[in-house]
Every structure is written in C-alpha cells, then in structure tokens.
Amino acid sequence: MAAGKSYLREDVTDLFALDDWRVRSNLTLNYGIRYEFFAPFTEKYGHLAFVDTNPIASGQADAFSSLNETQAGQTGVSSGSLPNSLVFPFRLGLAPRVSFALRLPKQTVLRGGFGMNYTNTQYATFATAMAHQPMAKPGDLDFVNEQNNVSSTPGAYTLVNGFPSPATTGSYSVDPHCKLPYVEVWNLDIQKTLPWGVVLNVGYNGSKGNHLNVTSAPRVAEGSTGTNPNNVPFSYEQSAAFSKFNAGTLRLNKRLSNGLALGANYLYSHSIDNAGSVGGTSTVVAQDWRHLEREEGNSSFDVRHKVSGTYLYELPFGQDKRWLTAGTASHIFEGFSISGTFTFATGLPLTPGYSVAVSDVAHGAAGTLRPNIVPGISPTAGGATLKKWFNPSAYAQPAADAYGNAFGNVSRNSIAGPGTVENNMSLSKTLQLRETRSMEFRATASNVFNTVQYTGIDTKLDTANAGQVTSAGSMRAFNFTARFRF
C-alpha cells in the first residue's frame, strides 16, 4: 500500500475540420479530420517516479535485468533522458473520418462510414501509479511510503519480521515511449421501408483497437535467468495489445399505427483481444511476459448472439378508438396500454483459473495463471447445468518450473457463461383530466415470467464448487407509480 499527495497537470490541444458535400440530389458526403495532442501528466513538485528498466526486444530471451527507480527530472539508466512526465507525449494523433448517405429507388437508403478516435485516459492511469512510487530527490524525504506486504522471512509474523521495510525500488514501470491507444470503426447499413409502416435495417459494424495497453509481471523463469534476477515484484505496462470486433445486425421496427408499435433487433458479434483491460474491465496481468500473443482470447464483453426488442399496444377502447367510444365503459377502459422490453442473449465468457496463492502475489500475477487443457476431454461435456456448468476434468494444473512459474495453455475467456433471458412488462392507464392535465397510473414488472437467471460461476479449479453455479439474479419484482402532468 502507499500514501502520498500529488498535484497533477495535463495539456490538451484539439484541432478539427468538418464538411458536408451534397454531391448529387441523392448522395451526401460528410468528411473531416481531427488532430489531437495530449501531453502526459506532470506533477507540480516532480513527485513522479517509476522503475526504469530494459524491456524485452524481438528475439531476446532475457530482459528486465536492470531495475532502477527514476524520478521526474532524472536520467534513466536504461531509458536515458526522460521528460518530467516520464512518458513521452504522443504527437501523431491524426484522426480522419468520412461517411455517406445514398438514397436508392424504392424507399431504400444506404449509409456507411469510417472514423478513428484516440483516448488519453491511460495517461491518468500512468500518473496515478507513478505518483505512488517510493522515490525522492537527493536530500528530500520520500514523497510516498510504499509497502508491498511481500516477505521472504519464513515462519510466523512477529514484531521483528511482520512489518516489511518501505520499498525503495518501486512496483510500477511503464514504457516511456508508450503510444496513445486508438480505435478504427466502420459501418455499413442498408435501410428499406416495407409496407404497413415497417422499416428494415441490415448492417455490419466493425472496429479495431490499436496500441492498447497490456500489463505484465517480468520475473525469473526457465530460459530467461537474466530477467529480474532478484525477482523484485513489479508490473510493466506497454502499448502492445490489440482488439478486433465484428458484428452483423438485423433490425425490424414498426412505427406506431393503430395503437401498435414493435421493434426487434438481432445481433451476431465476435470480439477478441489480448489487452490487459478492454471494455471497462479491471486490469488483467499477462501470465507470461515473454509471450503476450498467448493472451489473445475472447473479449470479456463478447456476446455472440443477442435478440432484443420493445413493444407497445394501446388498447382500442375509448374516444376515437375502435370499441367503447362513448359512455361510462369508455371512461373506464380508455387510456390503457401495455408495453415491455425483452432480451435473449448468450453469456459472457469466463476464464478458468486457480485461487490466489502467496507465490502469485510475490510474482505480481495474482489470479491470472491459467490451467492446461487435457487432450481428449471436452470442457462442455455434461455441462450447462446447475451443478456442472462446465467440466473441471477437462483442465489440469501445469507443472511449475524451478522458479515457481506455471503457465497454462488455455485461452482467456474460453468458457461460455450463462446467457440472459429478460422480460419486463408495464401496464398503464392515462386519465385525461383537461386539455393540459392528465393522470397516469403505471404497474411495472421486471422479470415478469420469474425466470431464474444464473449470474455467477465458480471458475476456480482448486475449490470444492469448481464449475458450479454460485449465484442467481433477482426474481420478479413489481413497481407501482402515479404521475400527475400539468
């Protein structure tokens, strides 16, 4: 843990040009370019530090052999002259974009586009981590006191060995030439207006993330005995990861007419990546810093199939409706409507692994080690049940090398998790009191059919409940509201 105070600053420059061109009466182009410059964070008093090291290079078996804590304003032993931010700014943030809309015969429209977007949120992550490293200018007091709670003293903790001394090397390193992550996105969509007020859309969406961040924990292993020779627990962050996403969509929407409106969407998609964090998830440390390509797997948010939709039906009773247009019955039954939403989707992927061990914590890779797949045994055999969602017998713990490293060959996010079955429904009645005043009563039911929704699976293979469902979502619930409009 660490404690300290810092005053961070970041500089941002943003220039862009955008134009619309009506090429023909049925064709419109929109195009432009944006230039973004993000200077990494600096600290008012130079209180930023990191572990300066020599990272792995192509074809190099050993690396990270030099570990030296370096502070803003100093020269790194491995990296040489460094800026006050310790990370060099990225100056090539050009982001072009173009889109078009083409109107075709028979109420058909074709749309498409391509664009690039950069993100600078990683700079804040870098600065926050570097502001909590144990370093000071000569003659000053340390601006942070960091303890990693990793002790090499065997036996029970005592007043003598139970409180480790503050770290002096630090626990965080980042590539000073780390590039800004950016994503390329593209789409193509054709829209067709059908009879009865139905609109059909068929589309394709794709994206590719570049220079995404991946975190590793370099340490000694067989074949790389020169790596981190003292096994100092630290993490190394670099912009060496990617993501790829492709999706096909089919959408049907019926505009409100005769009291009925419907919408339904089908999505088939697949997303893969080898990034440490993507899709808003917490950072996952790569199990083997020498082979980041082996981190490639399904993204944590990968949902292969998804059907969703909405509906609204206004009951045909009351004035200007089909039945009960006058009288007492009209006042009782008019203004009723039924609406709802539904979602049916395959589940998010899960990663098999093992409970956190002290050795993993010491290596800086807690909870990221994976098993080996057992040849000839299917991970899905007899699965998808309450007591056995997947087959734990399909996995085996890999043998550790002489330095305690055990790297499995199973891919990240290789187990399909429980899917989604969601139905929500509302019944409402609106009383028109005057021209500008009305009263609405609404009863809403979430999970209206009381479907059991599994939400948790024990993926730790060394527990008694391995492969079993451990939790479920909320059951049916009602909500009643009244609203007065004036």
N, C-alpha and C positions, 0 to 999 in steps of 0.2 A: 504494500500500500504506500501511498505517497501523499504529501501535503505541501501546499505552496500557494502563491498568489502571483498572477501574471496580468499584464496589460497588452493585449494583442491588437494588431492593426493589419488591415489588408487594403490593397489598392486595386481598383477595377476600372477598366476602360471598355466602352461598348460603342461601336460604330456600325451602322447598317444602312442599306439602301434597298427599297422595295418598289416594285412597279407592277401595274396591271396593263395588259395589252389585249385589246379586242381585235384579234387577228381577222376574224370573219364574224358574220352575224350569229354563227352557231359555235364559235370557238373562242375561248378566253384563256389567256396565259397569265399566270402570276409568278414572278421570279424575283430573286433578290440575293443579297449576300450580306453576311454579318461578320464583323471582326470583333473578337473578344480577347482582352488581355487581363489576366488575373495574376497579380503578384502574390506570392505566398505570404502568409502571416509573418510579421516580425513582432518582437516583444520590446517594450519601451526601454527596459534596462538590460537587454541582451540575455535574458534568462531563458534561453532555449538551448537544449543540448541533445545529442544523440550518440549512438555507438557508431563511430566511423569504422568501416570495415572494407575488405576487398571481396566483392561478390563473385559468384561463380560466373565463369565465361564459357563460351562454346568449346566443348571438348575437354574441359578442365575437370579433373577428378576431385581435386582438393581446393577449397576456397574458405573464406571467412576465417582465415588463420590469424589475421591481425584485428584486434578489437581495442579501440581506444576511444574513450569518452571525449567528445569535442563539443565546445560551446560556440555560440554565435560570436563572430569576430575572430575566431581562431582558425588556424590552418590544419586541416585533417591530415593525418599521417598517410592514409590511403587515398583520400579524395582530393587532397591539395587545397587550393584556395577556395573558400566557400562564402556565399553571401550571408548576410545577417539572419536570413530566414532558414539557413542551412539547406534549403531546397531551391534550385534554380528556377526562375519563372519560365513558364511556357509561352512562347511568343508567336506561335503559328496557329492561333485559334480562328482560322477562316472557316465559315460555315455557309456554304451555298444552299439554296433551296429553290425548287421550281414545282409548279403544279399546273394542271389544265382541267378544263371542263368542256366537253364536246357534246352538243345536243344532236342526237341522231333521229331519224324518222321513227314514227310510231311510238311517240312518248317514251323515248329511250335516251338516257344520259350516261356518258362515260366520263369518269373522273379518275385522276391519278396524281401522284406527287412523289417528290423525294426531298429529304432535308437532313441536315446534320445539326446536332446540339451538343454543346460542351457542358460539363458540370465542374464546379470548383469546390464542392463540399468536402472533397478529400483533403484539401489544404487545411481545413479546420481540424480534421482528424489528426493530421501530422502535427500541427501546432499544439494541440491539447496534449498529445503524447510527449512531445519534446519539452513542454513546459513542466513536466513531472519527472524529469530525469535528474539524477544527483550530480550536479556539476557547479562549479563556481569559478569566477575569475581569481587569479592568484591574489591572496591576501584577503579575500572576502569570505564570509560564511556561506555554506551551501544554501542555495535558494530553495532546495527541496530535500526532504529526508525520505528516501525510498528504502523499503524493506520488502524482499521478495518471499519471505517466510519459507525459504528452502534451506534446510540444514543438513549438513553432511555428517553431523555428530550422531552416532548410533545410540540407542537406549532411550530412556525416558527423558522428557524435558525437565530441566531444573532451572534455578535462578542463574546458573552459570551458562548453560547451553540452550536455554529455551527462548532466548531473545537474540536473534541474529543481529550482527552489526549492520549499520546502514550500508547499502550497496555503493560502490564507487565506480563501477563500470557502466551501470545503467542496464536497462532491459528492453530498449527500443532502438531500432535502426530503420532508416528509410533510404532508398536510392536517391541521392541528391539530384539526379537528372530525371526524376520521375515525371512522366508526361501526364497531361490532363486527360482524363477519360472522356470519350465522346461516343455518341451513338448515331448511326446512319439508319434512317427509317424511310420506308417506301410503301406505297399502297396503290391498288388499282381496284376500282369499283364500277360496276355497271348497274344502273337503276332502270327498271321498267315498270310503267304504270299499267296495271291489269284492270279488267272490269270489276265492278262492284266496289270501287274505291280501294283496291288492294295495291300496295306498292312492293315490288320485289327487288331486293338488292343481293347481288352476288359479288363477293370481293376477296381480295388477297392482301394481307399485311405482312410485312417483314421488317426485321431490324437486325443490326449487328453492332455490338458494343466492342470498342477498341480501347486499348491501353487501360483496361480495368485493373483494379488493384488485387493483388494476391499476397497473402501473408504466410511466411514460413518460419520455422524454428531451427536454424542450422545447428548441427551438433556432430559429434564424432560418430562415425559408422564404419562398418567394414568396407574397405576400399577407399575410404576418404579420411584416413587417420590424421591428416593435417588440418582438417576442418575443426575450428573452435576447439583447440587442443585441451583447454581447461573446462570445456562443457559449461561455459557461462550461459545461464538461461536468458535468452533474448529473442525477440521477434524481428523479422526483416520484412519490410513492405516494399513492393515494387510494382510498376505498371506493366505487367507481363501477361495479363489474362484477357479473355475474350468472352463474348456471349453471342448466340445466334438464336433468332426467333422467327418462326414462320407460322402463318395461320390462314386458314380459309374460312370464310363466313358466308352464311346464308340467312337473310333476314326477310320476313314477311310482316307487313303492317297493314291493317285495315283501318282507315280513317273512321272517325265516329260518324255513323249514319244509322238512322232508325234505332237509335239508342244503343248501338253495339260498336265497340272498338276492341281490336285484338292486335297483339304483337307477339311474334315468336322469332327467336334467334338460335341458330346452330353454329357452334364454333369448333373447328378442329385445329389444334395448335400443338407445337412442339418447341421447347426451348432448352438449349444446352449451354453450359458454360464451365469454366474452370476457375472462376473468380473466388476470392475469399468471402465476398459478400455481394449479392446482387438481389434486387427485388425487395430491399428493405430488411433483409435478414441480418442476424448478428454475424460477426466475422468468424469464419471457419479457417483454422490454421491448416495448411497443407501438411499431410503426414510425412512426405519425403521431399525435402527442399531441392533435391537433385533432379527430380522428375515431376515438374509442375504439370506436364501434359497428362499425367495419370490422374489428375484431379478432375479431368473432364467427365461430366455426367449430366443427368437431367437437372435443370434449374429447380430451386426449391419451390418456385411458384408454378411449375409446369403442370397444367391441367389439360389432358389430351382431348377430352370431349366435354362439351358443355351445351346444354339446351336450357334456355331461359325465355321468359315471356311475361306479358301483362294482359289483363282483360278488364273490360268494363261493360256492364249491362244495366241499362236504365229500364226498370220495369214499365211496361206500356200501359200505365194506369194514370188517369187524371186528365186535366185540360190539355188540349192539343195532342193527346195520345190516342192510342187505338181503342182502348176499352175504358169503361167507367169514366166518361168525360165530364160528368156533372153529378151533382147531388152529394149526399153525405159520404157514400162509398168513394167518390172521387177524392174528397179531402182526406180520407183515412189512408188510401193506398197510393196517392200520388207522391212523387219525390223520392221513391225508394230506388236504390241502386246497389248492385253487387259488383265488387272489384277485387282484384287479387294479383299476386305475383307467384311465379313458380321457377324453380331452378333444379335441374338434374345434371350432375357433373361427376366425372371420375375424380379420384382423390389426388391429393398432393403426394409427392414421392417422399420416401423415408430412407434413411441410411442405417444399415446395421452396424453395430459397434460394441464397445465394451465400457464398463463403468470406469470412471476416472481413477487412476492409480497415482500414487506418490511419484513414481518414476516419470509418468507423463507430465505431471506438474513441473518436475525438475527440468524436463526437456522443453517445456513451453508449448507442448502439443496436447494439452488435456482434452480428452473427449473426441479426438479426431482420428485415432487409429482405427483401421477397418480390418475385417477378417479376410481369410481366403475362401474362395468358393470351392466346395467339394465336388470333384468331377462326377458326373452321372446322377446327381441328386438335384431335383428341381426345387428352387426356393418357393414355388407356389403349390407344390404337391400337398393336397389335403388342406389348403389354406382358405382364407376369406371367411373364417368362422370366428365366433366369439372367443373360443379357447385357443385358436390357432390361426391367426390372421396370415402369417407366413410360416415357412418351415425352418425352424432354427437348425435342424440337422443338415441343412444344405451349406452350412458355414463351419469353418474350423479356424481356431486361433493360430496365426502364423508363428513360426519359431523365431525367437529373438536372437539377434547376433550377439557377439561378445560384449557389445556396449549397451545392450538392453533395447535395441531398436527392433520393432516387429511391424513391418509394412505389409498390409494385406493387398490382394489384387481385386477386391470387389469395388465396383464403381460407386461413387457418391450417388445418393438418391436413386437407388436401384430397385426399391420395393414400392409397389403401388399402394398408397394409403387408402383409407375408407373414402368413399365418394360422398356426394352431397345430394340429399333429397329434401327439398324445402318447398312448402306450400303455405302461403299466407293469404288470408281472405278477410274482406271487410263488408259489412252491411251497414248502409247509411240511409238516413231519411232527412230530407230538407223541407222545412216548412217555410213557405214564402209569406211573411207577415205583411209587409208593404213593399213598395217598389224598391226601396233601398235597404230593407231589413229582412233578415232571414235567420232561421234557427236550424242548426244541423246536429243530429244525433248519430254517433258512429260507434259500432261494435267491431273490434278487430281481433282476429285470432291468428297468432303466429304458430307455425307447425300445426295447422288446422287438423290434419289427419293423425296427429300424435305419433309420428314416425320416429323410431329410435335412430338417432344419428351418432355413430361412433366418432369420437374426436381424438382419442389417444391410443397409441400402440406402444408397448414396451419393446424397444429395439435393442436393448442391452442384452447381449447373448449370454452373459455370465450371471443372469438373475433367474430366480425360480419362475418368473412370469414372462420369460422371453417369448415374443411372438403373440402374446395375448392382448386383447382389448382392455385398456385400463380406465377409460372414461367415456362418457356419452354426453351429447349436447342437451340443451334444455328441451323439455317436453312442452305440450300445448299450453299456451297462456292466452288469456283474454285481457283486452284493454277497452274501456268504455270512456268516450269523451262526448262533451256537448260544447257547441261553439255558437256564439251569437254574433252575427255580422250586421254592421250598420254603417 
